[in-house]
Amino acid sequence: MGYRSAFWFIDRYSIANCKCDSVVDMSGVSDKEIETELTKLLEKANRYPYLFVGSGMSKRYMGLPNWQGFLEWVCQSVGAPMLPWWEYAQKAKKDTDGVDYPYATSLMEEDFQKAICSTSENVKMKKWAQTHSDQLGMGKNAMKIYIAEHLAAASANGIDDNLKNELALLKKAGTHIAGIITTNYDKMLERCFPDYDSYASQSELLFSSEMSLACIYKIHGTVTDPESMVLDKSDYQRLTENRQYLESKIMTIFGEYPVIFLGYSIKDEDIRSMISSLVRCAGIEKACRLAERFVFVEWAHERSSAIEQTTMPVDSWGISMTKNKGRKL
C-alpha cells in the first residue's frame, strides 16, 4: 500500500452508496482490503477529498531533498565564504534551543551575500550575480533566486520510468479531487494537473472569497516567483502574523472535506500546528469527529501493508486519525 494504492482509491471513489460507519484497524492484510476500507472512509464523508501535499512527494517522484537537504546543497554548491551546513545548524541550535531552519537560513543568507559581492574571491558566484544583476538590482532575495533556479531545473527533469505508472494514477484521479494545498515550491503538481488553477502565495489564498475547486494553493510560495517562497526567519514572521487568517481558510476545508495527507510525517510541525488550531477553534469533541476523515498516507520499510488508527498528541489532548502505511508505492 502507499501512494500507488492511495491514488487508485481516490480515482475509484464515488460519493454514492454511502454505508460505512467506522474505520477498521487492519495490518498485514491485502492492498485490496485496505483500498476497500479507505474507499468507505471517503464515502462516509460524501465529498471528494482535499489533498495536503508535502515534500515526501517531491522527494519520491523528482528526487528533490527535504528542507535540510537543499540547505546543505546551497552550502556545498556555493562554497566559501559559506560554511558547511552543520555550522549553521549548530549556531541555530545554540541561539534558539533547537535546529530552527528559518533562523539557520537567515544566517546562510548573510554569507551568501558575501559570496556574490564584488569583492568576493568566489569567481563562480560573482559570475552568477552578474547574470542576475537586473533582479538583484530590484532588491530581490539572492539566495531565493539561486534555490528557485535549482528547483525549477529539477522540476523540468523527467520522472523515473519505474514511478510513471504511479503518477499516471494520480493524474487520472484529478477529477475526483476537490483541491490541493501544498507547502512545496516545485512544479510537480502543476505538471500532474495542468487544468487546475494554481495560486502561488498565501495572499491569493487569504484574499480569495471562497475555496475554489480544482485549484492548487501553494501556501509557501513557488519557484516561478522566488520572492513568494517562505524560507527564512522574516518570511516565517510574516507567516505567523497572517496565521489566524490562513488557518481560518484551512479550518473551512477541514470542516467540509475529507483530507488526505501525502508526503508528510504525522510528526510534521506544520501539520501539528494546524490540528492544534482545529482543536482551539472547534473544541476537542468536534475536532475528534472531523479528524475521523483525515488519512495519512505514509511509506514504510515493511513489505506488508497496514491501515491503523494513530493518535497525534495535541496540547493536552490526543486526536485519533487513520494512517495508511506500506512499501508498495
Secondary structure by P-SEA (a helix, b strand, c coil): ccaaaaaaaaaacccccccccbbbbbccccaaaaaaaaaaaaaaacbbbbbbccccccccccccccaaaaaaaaaaaaccccccaaaaaaaaaaacccccaaaaaaaaaaaaaaaacccccaaaaaaaaaaaaaaaaacccaaaaaaaaaaaaaaacccccccaaaaaaaaaacccccbbbbcccccccccccccbbbbccaaaaaacccccccbbbcccccccccccccccaaaaaaaaaaaaaaaaaaaaaaacbbbbbcccccccaaaaaaaaaaaaaccaaaaaaaaccbbbbccccccccbbbbbbbbcccbbbbbbbbbbccc
